[in-house]
């Protein structure tokens, strides 16, 4: 009954945060209802991630039970460049910082299928910057397809990314982009706007 009140079907799992930074900023409290609504509409899992070196690390997730090629939970790491979440975050970095970040070895223990040279990598990130969202189609591993959008603070700075993840055998790229992407972009905009409003609220300082 709790799941139904949230607009979710029984069997969906809501996982709490695993990174103190996001919790301290209040992002999870802001994102939670929007992520739950997105999952209720798409019937697909939704995650939020941040960069940690050349990896993404999952910091929030609302998941539906599906068999996929890789297990994802709070704290899971993947090489950023091969994920839609990571492409969004990498595309937001200045050029010098991007090179420094990607020079760091992954700590995920995973070798992605997509191994672009610098020209292909730069072209992919330019495309992400131009359109404002990122797609990955089995670039990390077989069977995983996803689309991601940035989450921003009140200054417009990208602080995290949010995605919809699907099984490639069930959902085509066309359906992912035509049906799920508009919902994702709307949710990302709402999360960013709500987070900016929260950050703008004055906080009292208590002298001790």
Secondary structure, DSSP 8 states (H G I E B T S, - for coil): -HHHHTT--TT-EEE----HHHHHHTHHHHHHHHHHHHHHHH-SEEEEEEEETTEEEEEEEEE-----SS---TT-EEEGGGSHHHHHHHHTS-HHHHHHHHTS--SS----S----HHHHHHHHHHHHHHSEEEEESSSSTTEEEEEEEEE-TTS-EEEEEEEEEETTTS-HHHIIIIIHHHHHHHHHHHHHHHHHHHHS-------
